[in-house]
Amino acid sequence: MTDTTELDAEDRKIVTLARSARARNGVPEGAAVRDETGRTYVAGTVALESLKLSALRTAVAMAVASGATSLEAAAVVSAAETPSDDDRAAVRDLGGPDTPVLLAGPDGTLRVRVTAG
């Protein structure tokens, strides 16, 4: 496990935003992404009868819908041990294979840093 203090300020910010979204909405996951201009997009899990999206895929969709053309970083807060392949694919589609994907536990402790690749 890695303490979030090892992250730079911008990455700590998106982990904190993701954690806040999870807690505020009472959902299994919270996520945040940072686009090429530094704007952030925050989302929680979507679990409707007709639409199911992970928090990270929702955050990527929000970035795309808002006109983002690339991503600098992505963070998800979840009980999972690793980011799912589908989540990494969504980040890769917009940000490219080298985009960092941070996974933190519900307490905000960074569990893993991988690339979208």
A tleap script that builds the chain and sets N, CA, C and O, in Angstrom:
source leaprc.protein.ff14SB
mol = sequence {
  NMET THR ASP THR THR GLU LEU ASP ALA GLU
  ASP ARG LYS ILE VAL THR LEU ALA ARG SER
  ALA ARG ALA ARG ASN GLY VAL PRO GLU GLY
  ALA ALA VAL ARG ASP GLU THR GLY ARG THR
  TYR VAL ALA GLY THR VAL ALA LEU GLU SER
  LEU LYS LEU SER ALA LEU ARG THR ALA VAL
  ALA MET ALA VAL ALA SER GLY ALA THR SER
  LEU GLU ALA ALA ALA VAL VAL SER ALA ALA
  GLU THR PRO SER ASP ASP ASP ARG ALA ALA
  VAL ARG ASP LEU GLY GLY PRO ASP THR PRO
  VAL LEU LEU ALA GLY PRO ASP GLY THR LEU
  ARG VAL ARG VAL THR ALA CGLY
}
set mol.1.N position { 0.832 -1.183 0.000 }
set mol.1.CA position { 0.000 0.000 0.000 }
set mol.1.C position { 0.880 1.251 0.000 }
set mol.1.O position { 1.950 1.277 0.607 }
set mol.2.N position { 0.417 2.254 -0.673 }
set mol.2.CA position { 1.166 3.485 -0.796 }
set mol.2.C position { 0.351 4.631 -0.224 }
set mol.2.O position { -0.826 4.778 -0.553 }
set mol.3.N position { 0.946 5.424 0.606 }
set mol.3.CA position { 0.274 6.586 1.166 }
set mol.3.C position { 0.066 7.624 0.071 }
set mol.3.O position { 0.933 7.800 -0.786 }
set mol.4.N position { -1.076 8.315 0.089 }
set mol.4.CA position { -1.340 9.320 -0.945 }
set mol.4.C position { -0.403 10.511 -0.831 }
set mol.4.O position { -0.348 11.321 -1.757 }
set mol.5.N position { 0.340 10.653 0.267 }
set mol.5.CA position { 1.291 11.759 0.365 }
set mol.5.C position { 2.437 11.584 -0.628 }
set mol.5.O position { 3.175 12.535 -0.886 }
set mol.6.N position { 2.597 10.386 -1.187 }
set mol.6.CA position { 3.625 10.159 -2.198 }
set mol.6.C position { 3.190 10.677 -3.574 }
set mol.6.O position { 3.985 10.689 -4.514 }
set mol.7.N position { 1.939 11.101 -3.690 }
set mol.7.CA position { 1.425 11.649 -4.940 }
set mol.7.C position { 1.690 13.147 -4.995 }
set mol.7.O position { 1.806 13.804 -3.961 }
set mol.8.N position { 1.784 13.682 -6.210 }
set mol.8.CA position { 1.886 15.135 -6.309 }
set mol.8.C position { 0.523 15.750 -5.982 }
set mol.8.O position { -0.482 15.045 -5.892 }
set mol.9.N position { 0.505 17.046 -5.810 }
set mol.9.CA position { -0.709 17.741 -5.360 }
set mol.9.C position { -1.887 17.524 -6.300 }
set mol.9.O position { -3.015 17.356 -5.836 }
set mol.10.N position { -1.657 17.525 -7.597 }
set mol.10.CA position { -2.741 17.357 -8.563 }
set mol.10.C position { -3.330 15.943 -8.515 }
set mol.10.O position { -4.543 15.772 -8.642 }
set mol.11.N position { -2.481 14.940 -8.334 }
set mol.11.CA position { -2.982 13.569 -8.228 }
set mol.11.C position { -3.694 13.347 -6.900 }
set mol.11.O position { -4.702 12.642 -6.855 }
set mol.12.N position { -3.187 13.940 -5.814 }
set mol.12.CA position { -3.893 13.858 -4.531 }
set mol.12.C position { -5.284 14.471 -4.652 }
set mol.12.O position { -6.249 13.975 -4.071 }
set mol.13.N position { -5.370 15.565 -5.422 }
set mol.13.CA position { -6.659 16.243 -5.599 }
set mol.13.C position { -7.675 15.309 -6.250 }
set mol.13.O position { -8.811 15.226 -5.782 }
set mol.14.N position { -7.297 14.604 -7.318 }
set mol.14.CA position { -8.292 13.755 -7.980 }
set mol.14.C position { -8.648 12.541 -7.133 }
set mol.14.O position { -9.776 12.052 -7.212 }
set mol.15.N position { -7.708 12.037 -6.319 }
set mol.15.CA position { -8.049 10.950 -5.395 }
set mol.15.C position { -9.051 11.461 -4.360 }
set mol.15.O position { -10.024 10.775 -4.045 }
set mol.16.N position { -8.815 12.659 -3.834 }
set mol.16.CA position { -9.734 13.240 -2.847 }
set mol.16.C position { -11.111 13.480 -3.452 }
set mol.16.O position { -12.124 13.209 -2.807 }
set mol.17.N position { -11.163 13.985 -4.680 }
set mol.17.CA position { -12.445 14.204 -5.342 }
set mol.17.C position { -13.187 12.886 -5.564 }
set mol.17.O position { -14.400 12.813 -5.370 }
set mol.18.N position { -12.463 11.856 -5.968 }
set mol.18.CA position { -13.073 10.547 -6.189 }
set mol.18.C position { -13.615 9.975 -4.883 }
set mol.18.O position { -14.712 9.417 -4.844 }
set mol.19.N position { -12.849 10.119 -3.838 }
set mol.19.CA position { -13.285 9.627 -2.522 }
set mol.19.C position { -14.535 10.370 -2.060 }
set mol.19.O position { -15.457 9.764 -1.514 }
set mol.20.N position { -14.562 11.675 -2.278 }
set mol.20.CA position { -15.720 12.487 -1.887 }
set mol.20.C position { -16.972 12.082 -2.658 }
set mol.20.O position { -18.058 12.002 -2.084 }
set mol.21.N position { -16.822 11.826 -3.957 }
set mol.21.CA position { -17.978 11.416 -4.770 }
set mol.21.C position { -18.543 10.097 -4.277 }
set mol.21.O position { -19.760 9.925 -4.214 }
set mol.22.N position { -17.678 9.177 -3.933 }
set mol.22.CA position { -18.115 7.866 -3.436 }
set mol.22.C position { -18.901 8.030 -2.143 }
set mol.22.O position { -19.987 7.470 -1.989 }
set mol.23.N position { -18.348 8.798 -1.220 }
set mol.23.CA position { -18.999 8.989 0.081 }
set mol.23.C position { -20.296 9.790 -0.038 }
set mol.23.O position { -21.314 9.426 0.550 }
set mol.24.N position { -20.253 10.865 -0.789 }
set mol.24.CA position { -21.415 11.751 -0.922 }
set mol.24.C position { -22.606 11.030 -1.542 }
set mol.24.O position { -23.746 11.229 -1.121 }
set mol.25.N position { -22.342 10.200 -2.535 }
set mol.25.CA position { -23.420 9.543 -3.259 }
set mol.25.C position { -23.741 8.143 -2.749 }
set mol.25.O position { -24.698 7.520 -3.209 }
set mol.26.N position { -22.961 7.650 -1.816 }
set mol.26.CA position { -23.214 6.325 -1.268 }
set mol.26.C position { -23.138 5.222 -2.301 }
set mol.26.O position { -23.939 4.287 -2.289 }
set mol.27.N position { -22.163 5.336 -3.199 }
set mol.27.CA position { -22.006 4.368 -4.284 }
set mol.27.C position { -20.741 3.539 -4.076 }
set mol.27.O position { -19.869 3.933 -3.302 }
set mol.28.N position { -20.630 2.399 -4.754 }
set mol.28.CA position { -19.460 1.537 -4.563 }
set mol.28.C position { -18.138 2.159 -5.000 }
set mol.28.O position { -17.087 1.836 -4.448 }
set mol.29.N position { -18.187 3.049 -5.990 }
set mol.29.CA position { -16.959 3.652 -6.508 }
set mol.29.C position { -17.167 5.146 -6.748 }
set mol.29.O position { -18.264 5.606 -7.067 }
set mol.30.N position { -16.077 5.876 -6.581 }
set mol.30.CA position { -16.023 7.271 -6.998 }
set mol.30.C position { -14.813 7.416 -7.894 }
set mol.30.O position { -13.824 6.702 -7.725 }
set mol.31.N position { -14.879 8.336 -8.847 }
set mol.31.CA position { -13.749 8.518 -9.757 }
set mol.31.C position { -13.614 9.982 -10.130 }
set mol.31.O position { -14.560 10.764 -10.029 }
set mol.32.N position { -12.417 10.329 -10.561 }
set mol.32.CA position { -12.153 11.665 -11.081 }
set mol.32.C position { -11.084 11.550 -12.155 }
set mol.32.O position { -10.155 10.750 -12.043 }
set mol.33.N position { -11.227 12.357 -13.191 }
set mol.33.CA position { -10.213 12.428 -14.237 }
set mol.33.C position { -9.819 13.885 -14.429 }
set mol.33.O position { -10.610 14.795 -14.182 }
set mol.34.N position { -8.580 14.092 -14.876 }
set mol.34.CA position { -8.073 15.431 -15.171 }
set mol.34.C position { -7.748 15.497 -16.657 }
set mol.34.O position { -7.002 14.665 -17.174 }
set mol.35.N position { -8.315 16.499 -17.348 }
set mol.35.CA position { -8.086 16.588 -18.790 }
set mol.35.C position { -6.830 17.382 -19.111 }
set mol.35.O position { -6.103 17.816 -18.217 }
set mol.36.N position { -6.590 17.560 -20.393 }
set mol.36.CA position { -5.365 18.212 -20.872 }
set mol.36.C position { -5.253 19.677 -20.465 }
set mol.36.O position { -4.165 20.249 -20.545 }
set mol.37.N position { -6.333 20.292 -20.037 }
set mol.37.CA position { -6.287 21.698 -19.601 }
set mol.37.C position { -6.280 21.818 -18.082 }
set mol.37.O position { -6.231 22.926 -17.548 }
set mol.38.N position { -6.327 20.689 -17.384 }
set mol.38.CA position { -6.339 20.703 -15.930 }
set mol.38.C position { -7.727 20.660 -15.319 }
set mol.38.O position { -7.862 20.618 -14.096 }
set mol.39.N position { -8.768 20.668 -16.156 }
set mol.39.CA position { -10.132 20.553 -15.625 }
set mol.39.C position { -10.356 19.150 -15.100 }
set mol.39.O position { -9.802 18.182 -15.621 }
set mol.40.N position { -11.181 19.047 -14.056 }
set mol.40.CA position { -11.484 17.742 -13.485 }
set mol.40.C position { -12.958 17.410 -13.667 }
set mol.40.O position { -13.817 18.291 -13.709 }
set mol.41.N position { -13.218 16.131 -13.773 }
set mol.41.CA position { -14.568 15.599 -13.921 }
set mol.41.C position { -14.712 14.501 -12.883 }
set mol.41.O position { -13.876 13.602 -12.799 }
set mol.42.N position { -15.771 14.576 -12.098 }
set mol.42.CA position { -15.962 13.677 -10.963 }
set mol.42.C position { -17.271 12.920 -11.141 }
set mol.42.O position { -18.272 13.493 -11.571 }
set mol.43.N position { -17.263 11.640 -10.811 }
set mol.43.CA position { -18.476 10.833 -10.986 }
set mol.43.C position { -18.503 9.690 -9.991 }
set mol.43.O position { -17.487 9.325 -9.401 }
set mol.44.N position { -19.685 9.137 -9.823 }
set mol.44.CA position { -19.877 7.927 -9.042 }
set mol.44.C position { -20.417 6.838 -9.942 }
set mol.44.O position { -20.719 7.073 -11.112 }
set mol.45.N position { -20.535 5.659 -9.393 }
set mol.45.CA position { -21.105 4.528 -10.110 }
set mol.45.C position { -22.528 4.856 -10.560 }
set mol.45.O position { -23.306 5.436 -9.802 }
set mol.46.N position { -22.861 4.484 -11.791 }
set mol.46.CA position { -24.234 4.616 -12.295 }
set mol.46.C position { -24.833 3.215 -12.341 }
set mol.46.O position { -24.308 2.326 -13.010 }
set mol.47.N position { -25.938 3.030 -11.620 }
set mol.47.CA position { -26.562 1.706 -11.559 }
set mol.47.C position { -28.068 1.839 -11.747 }
set mol.47.O position { -28.849 1.619 -10.821 }
set mol.48.N position { -28.455 2.203 -12.958 }
set mol.48.CA position { -29.865 2.262 -13.319 }
set mol.48.C position { -30.260 0.928 -13.944 }
set mol.48.O position { -29.398 0.153 -14.359 }
set mol.49.N position { -31.531 0.668 -14.009 }
set mol.49.CA position { -31.970 -0.573 -14.626 }
set mol.49.C position { -31.513 -0.648 -16.087 }
set mol.49.O position { -31.121 -1.711 -16.567 }
set mol.50.N position { -31.566 0.485 -16.785 }
set mol.50.CA position { -31.230 0.496 -18.209 }
set mol.50.C position { -29.802 0.946 -18.514 }
set mol.50.O position { -29.379 0.896 -19.669 }
set mol.51.N position { -29.050 1.384 -17.501 }
set mol.51.CA position { -27.697 1.897 -17.730 }
set mol.51.C position { -26.824 1.596 -16.531 }
set mol.51.O position { -27.133 1.996 -15.409 }
set mol.52.N position { -25.732 0.892 -16.771 }
set mol.52.CA position { -24.776 0.574 -15.715 }
set mol.52.C position { -23.383 0.965 -16.192 }
set mol.52.O position { -22.888 0.466 -17.202 }
set mol.53.N position { -22.758 1.880 -15.429 }
set mol.53.CA position { -21.407 2.338 -15.744 }
set mol.53.C position { -20.591 2.419 -14.465 }
set mol.53.O position { -21.100 2.825 -13.420 }
set mol.54.N position { -19.343 2.038 -14.550 }
set mol.54.CA position { -18.457 2.243 -13.411 }
set mol.54.C position { -18.239 3.745 -13.231 }
set mol.54.O position { -18.503 4.535 -14.137 }
set mol.55.N position { -17.764 4.114 -12.079 }
set mol.55.CA position { -17.496 5.524 -11.803 }
set mol.55.C position { -16.453 6.085 -12.777 }
set mol.55.O position { -16.594 7.211 -13.255 }
set mol.56.N position { -15.415 5.308 -13.070 }
set mol.56.CA position { -14.362 5.819 -13.945 }
set mol.56.C position { -14.850 5.994 -15.380 }
set mol.56.O position { -14.523 6.986 -16.031 }
set mol.57.N position { -15.626 5.039 -15.870 }
set mol.57.CA position { -16.171 5.196 -17.224 }
set mol.57.C position { -17.137 6.370 -17.288 }
set mol.57.O position { -17.215 7.051 -18.310 }
set mol.58.N position { -17.878 6.616 -16.204 }
set mol.58.CA position { -18.775 7.772 -16.160 }
set mol.58.C position { -17.974 9.072 -16.191 }
set mol.58.O position { -18.341 10.009 -16.900 }
set mol.59.N position { -16.889 9.134 -15.434 }
set mol.59.CA position { -16.047 10.342 -15.420 }
set mol.59.C position { -15.426 10.595 -16.792 }
set mol.59.O position { -15.361 11.739 -17.242 }
set mol.60.N position { -14.974 9.538 -17.454 }
set mol.60.CA position { -14.423 9.691 -18.813 }
set mol.60.C position { -15.510 10.185 -19.762 }
set mol.60.O position { -15.258 11.072 -20.577 }
set mol.61.N position { -16.709 9.628 -19.668 }
set mol.61.CA position { -17.817 10.069 -20.523 }
set mol.61.C position { -18.140 11.541 -20.274 }
set mol.61.O position { -18.423 12.280 -21.217 }
set mol.62.N position { -18.102 11.966 -19.026 }
set mol.62.CA position { -18.359 13.375 -18.709 }
set mol.62.C position { -17.295 14.274 -19.332 }
set mol.62.O position { -17.607 15.350 -19.842 }
set mol.63.N position { -16.051 13.836 -19.289 }
set mol.63.CA position { -14.966 14.617 -19.894 }
set mol.63.C position { -15.177 14.743 -21.401 }
set mol.63.O position { -15.058 15.835 -21.957 }
set mol.64.N position { -15.485 13.644 -22.052 }
set mol.64.CA position { -15.723 13.655 -23.500 }
set mol.64.C position { -16.905 14.559 -23.828 }
set mol.64.O position { -16.833 15.368 -24.753 }
set mol.65.N position { -17.990 14.424 -23.073 }
set mol.65.CA position { -19.193 15.223 -23.325 }
set mol.65.C position { -18.947 16.710 -23.101 }
set mol.65.O position { -19.672 17.550 -23.635 }
set mol.66.N position { -17.922 17.036 -22.310 }
set mol.66.CA position { -17.592 18.430 -22.039 }
set mol.66.C position { -16.533 18.984 -22.983 }
set mol.66.O position { -16.127 20.139 -22.850 }
set mol.67.N position { -16.084 18.169 -23.936 }
set mol.67.CA position { -15.140 18.648 -24.935 }
set mol.67.C position { -13.682 18.327 -24.691 }
set mol.67.O position { -12.824 18.804 -25.434 }
set mol.68.N position { -13.369 17.539 -23.679 }
set mol.68.CA position { -11.973 17.165 -23.441 }
set mol.68.C position { -11.450 16.355 -24.623 }
set mol.68.O position { -12.170 15.541 -25.201 }
set mol.69.N position { -10.203 16.588 -24.967 }
set mol.69.CA position { -9.595 15.847 -26.074 }
set mol.69.C position { -8.511 14.887 -25.604 }
set mol.69.O position { -8.003 14.092 -26.395 }
set mol.70.N position { -8.154 14.951 -24.327 }
set mol.70.CA position { -7.144 14.055 -23.775 }
set mol.70.C position { -7.265 14.050 -22.256 }
set mol.70.O position { -7.935 14.903 -21.675 }
set mol.71.N position { -6.621 13.096 -21.630 }
set mol.71.CA position { -6.580 13.027 -20.172 }
set mol.71.C position { -5.133 13.027 -19.703 }
set mol.71.O position { -4.258 12.447 -20.346 }
set mol.72.N position { -4.893 13.686 -18.575 }
set mol.72.CA position { -3.579 13.656 -17.932 }
set mol.72.C position { -3.486 12.542 -16.907 }
set mol.72.O position { -2.432 11.926 -16.745 }
set mol.73.N position { -4.612 12.275 -16.199 }
set mol.73.CA position { -4.605 11.259 -15.146 }
set mol.73.C position { -6.035 10.884 -14.784 }
set mol.73.O position { -6.982 11.618 -15.066 }
set mol.74.N position { -6.163 9.721 -14.153 }
set mol.74.CA position { -7.465 9.234 -13.698 }
set mol.74.C position { -7.282 8.601 -12.328 }
set mol.74.O position { -6.235 8.030 -12.026 }
set mol.75.N position { -8.325 8.713 -11.499 }
set mol.75.CA position { -8.298 8.086 -10.176 }
set mol.75.C position { -9.649 7.452 -9.900 }
set mol.75.O position { -10.696 7.977 -10.280 }
set mol.76.N position { -9.600 6.319 -9.234 }
set mol.76.CA position { -10.834 5.653 -8.803 }
set mol.76.C position { -10.649 5.216 -7.356 }
set mol.76.O position { -9.582 4.738 -6.971 }
set mol.77.N position { -11.695 5.385 -6.564 }
set mol.77.CA position { -11.704 4.922 -5.183 }
set mol.77.C position { -12.719 3.794 -5.108 }
set mol.77.O position { -13.893 3.965 -5.439 }
set mol.78.N position { -12.241 2.637 -4.665 }
set mol.78.CA position { -13.056 1.433 -4.731 }
set mol.78.C position { -12.515 0.402 -3.755 }
set mol.78.O position { -11.389 0.520 -3.273 }
set mol.79.N position { -13.325 -0.607 -3.467 }
set mol.79.CA position { -12.859 -1.741 -2.680 }
set mol.79.C position { -12.076 -2.730 -3.546 }
set mol.79.O position { -11.481 -3.670 -3.019 }
set mol.80.N position { -12.070 -2.532 -4.855 }
set mol.80.CA position { -11.351 -3.425 -5.778 }
set mol.80.C position { -9.844 -3.375 -5.527 }
set mol.80.O position { -9.323 -2.418 -4.955 }
set mol.81.N position { -9.173 -4.413 -5.961 }
set mol.81.CA position { -7.714 -4.480 -5.807 }
set mol.81.C position { -6.965 -3.889 -6.999 }
set mol.81.O position { -5.829 -3.437 -6.862 }
set mol.82.N position { -7.609 -3.894 -8.177 }
set mol.82.CA position { -6.994 -3.344 -9.379 }
set mol.82.C position { -8.077 -2.677 -10.220 }
set mol.82.O position { -9.250 -3.037 -10.123 }
set mol.83.N position { -7.688 -1.705 -11.046 }
set mol.83.CA position { -8.672 -1.121 -11.969 }
set mol.83.C position { -9.085 -2.160 -13.002 }
set mol.83.O position { -8.261 -2.957 -13.450 }
set mol.84.N position { -10.345 -2.152 -13.377 }
set mol.84.CA position { -10.816 -3.144 -14.345 }
set mol.84.C position { -10.239 -2.851 -15.736 }
set mol.84.O position { -9.851 -1.722 -16.035 }
set mol.85.N position { -10.192 -3.870 -16.559 }
set mol.85.CA position { -9.723 -3.700 -17.939 }
set mol.85.C position { -10.617 -2.724 -18.698 }
set mol.85.O position { -10.121 -1.927 -19.495 }
set mol.86.N position { -11.929 -2.776 -18.463 }
set mol.86.CA position { -12.853 -1.857 -19.133 }
set mol.86.C position { -12.601 -0.409 -18.718 }
set mol.86.O position { -12.664 0.492 -19.555 }
set mol.87.N position { -12.318 -0.177 -17.444 }
set mol.87.CA position { -12.003 1.178 -16.987 }
set mol.87.C position { -10.714 1.676 -17.621 }
set mol.87.O position { -10.647 2.810 -18.096 }
set mol.88.N position { -9.699 0.836 -17.628 }
set mol.88.CA position { -8.424 1.236 -18.239 }
set mol.88.C position { -8.590 1.503 -19.727 }
set mol.88.O position { -7.954 2.408 -20.268 }
set mol.89.N position { -9.435 0.726 -20.395 }
set mol.89.CA position { -9.681 0.937 -21.826 }
set mol.89.C position { -10.325 2.298 -22.076 }
set mol.89.O position { -9.961 2.986 -23.030 }
set mol.90.N position { -11.281 2.693 -21.227 }
set mol.90.CA position { -11.936 3.993 -21.398 }
set mol.90.C position { -10.923 5.122 -21.234 }
set mol.90.O position { -10.935 6.085 -22.000 }
set mol.91.N position { -10.055 5.006 -20.246 }
set mol.91.CA position { -9.018 6.017 -20.039 }
set mol.91.C position { -8.059 6.031 -21.224 }
set mol.91.O position { -7.673 7.098 -21.701 }
set mol.92.N position { -7.680 4.864 -21.692 }
set mol.92.CA position { -6.763 4.746 -22.836 }
set mol.92.C position { -7.376 5.359 -24.099 }
set mol.92.O position { -6.674 6.012 -24.871 }
set mol.93.N position { -8.675 5.154 -24.313 }
set mol.93.CA position { -9.331 5.707 -25.505 }
set mol.93.C position { -9.203 7.223 -25.574 }
set mol.93.O position { -9.040 7.781 -26.659 }
set mol.94.N position { -9.275 7.890 -24.437 }
set mol.94.CA position { -9.194 9.351 -24.439 }
set mol.94.C position { -7.794 9.865 -24.130 }
set mol.94.O position { -7.363 10.868 -24.699 }
set mol.95.N position { -7.085 9.193 -23.241 }
set mol.95.CA position { -5.798 9.718 -22.789 }
set mol.95.C position { -4.574 9.066 -23.390 }
set mol.95.O position { -3.482 9.633 -23.341 }
set mol.96.N position { -4.736 7.889 -23.954 }
set mol.96.CA position { -3.591 7.163 -24.486 }
set mol.96.C position { -3.083 6.134 -23.498 }
set mol.96.O position { -3.479 6.138 -22.332 }
set mol.97.N position { -2.199 5.244 -23.963 }
set mol.97.CA position { -1.756 4.119 -23.146 }
set mol.97.C position { -0.890 4.491 -21.942 }
set mol.97.O position { -0.785 3.708 -20.998 }
set mol.98.N position { -0.276 5.659 -21.960 }
set mol.98.CA position { 0.610 6.047 -20.859 }
set mol.98.C position { -0.086 6.844 -19.763 }
set mol.98.O position { 0.557 7.248 -18.794 }
set mol.99.N position { -1.384 7.075 -19.901 }
set mol.99.CA position { -2.114 7.848 -18.895 }
set mol.99.C position { -2.137 7.086 -17.571 }
set mol.99.O position { -2.553 5.928 -17.540 }
set mol.100.N position { -1.696 7.715 -16.474 }
set mol.100.CA position { -1.728 7.032 -15.186 }
set mol.100.C position { -3.156 6.840 -14.664 }
set mol.100.O position { -4.002 7.728 -14.772 }
set mol.101.N position { -3.392 5.664 -14.101 }
set mol.101.CA position { -4.663 5.342 -13.459 }
set mol.101.C position { -4.331 4.975 -12.014 }
set mol.101.O position { -3.608 4.014 -11.756 }
set mol.102.N position { -4.864 5.747 -11.090 }
set mol.102.CA position { -4.609 5.555 -9.667 }
set mol.102.C position { -5.806 4.847 -9.050 }
set mol.102.O position { -6.946 5.242 -9.293 }
set mol.103.N position { -5.568 3.818 -8.263 }
set mol.103.CA position { -6.636 3.135 -7.543 }
set mol.103.C position { -6.354 3.283 -6.061 }
set mol.103.O position { -5.307 2.869 -5.564 }
set mol.104.N position { -7.313 3.884 -5.363 }
set mol.104.CA position { -7.203 4.045 -3.908 }
set mol.104.C position { -8.331 3.291 -3.237 }
set mol.104.O position { -9.403 3.102 -3.814 }
set mol.105.N position { -8.079 2.867 -2.018 }
set mol.105.CA position { -9.107 2.225 -1.224 }
set mol.105.C position { -10.082 3.250 -0.675 }
set mol.105.O position { -9.857 4.453 -0.807 }
set mol.106.N position { -11.157 2.789 -0.063 }
set mol.106.CA position { -12.155 3.707 0.496 }
set mol.106.C position { -11.599 4.720 1.492 }
set mol.106.O position { -12.173 5.794 1.673 }
set mol.107.N position { -10.478 4.380 2.141 }
set mol.107.CA position { -9.864 5.316 3.084 }
set mol.107.C position { -8.952 6.332 2.392 }
set mol.107.O position { -8.360 7.189 3.049 }
set mol.108.N position { -8.841 6.233 1.065 }
set mol.108.CA position { -8.004 7.162 0.308 }
set mol.108.C position { -6.566 6.720 0.145 }
set mol.108.O position { -5.777 7.417 -0.494 }
set mol.109.N position { -6.206 5.578 0.709 }
set mol.109.CA position { -4.843 5.072 0.581 }
set mol.109.C position { -4.624 4.507 -0.810 }
set mol.109.O position { -5.378 3.647 -1.265 }
set mol.110.N position { -3.598 4.988 -1.479 }
set mol.110.CA position { -3.293 4.509 -2.825 }
set mol.110.C position { -2.896 3.041 -2.766 }
set mol.110.O position { -1.997 2.655 -2.019 }
set mol.111.N position { -3.585 2.227 -3.572 }
set mol.111.CA position { -3.281 0.794 -3.642 }
set mol.111.C position { -2.366 0.482 -4.804 }
set mol.111.O position { -1.429 -0.305 -4.676 }
set mol.112.N position { -2.637 1.099 -5.934 }
set mol.112.CA position { -1.859 0.786 -7.129 }
set mol.112.C position { -1.899 1.953 -8.094 }
set mol.112.O position { -2.891 2.677 -8.183 }
set mol.113.N position { -0.798 2.124 -8.819 }
set mol.113.CA position { -0.709 3.081 -9.908 }
set mol.113.C position { -0.311 2.270 -11.129 }
set mol.113.O position { 0.735 1.621 -11.143 }
set mol.114.N position { -1.160 2.313 -12.162 }
set mol.114.CA position { -0.879 1.615 -13.407 }
set mol.114.C position { -1.051 2.601 -14.540 }
set mol.114.O position { -1.468 3.738 -14.316 }
set mol.115.N position { -0.741 2.188 -15.738 }
set mol.115.CA position { -1.053 3.010 -16.897 }
set mol.115.C position { -2.282 2.435 -17.571 }
set mol.115.O position { -2.651 1.281 -17.351 }
set mol.116.N position { -2.906 3.255 -18.393 }
set mol.116.CA position { -4.115 2.811 -19.103 }
set mol.116.C position { -3.780 1.744 -20.123 }
set mol.116.O position { -4.648 0.964 -20.517 }
set mol.117.N position { -2.511 1.700 -20.560 }
set mol.117.CA position { -2.048 0.820 -21.626 }
set mol.117.C position { -2.375 -0.599 -21.474 }
set mol.117.O position { -2.020 -1.409 -22.330 }
savepdb mol mol.pdb
quit
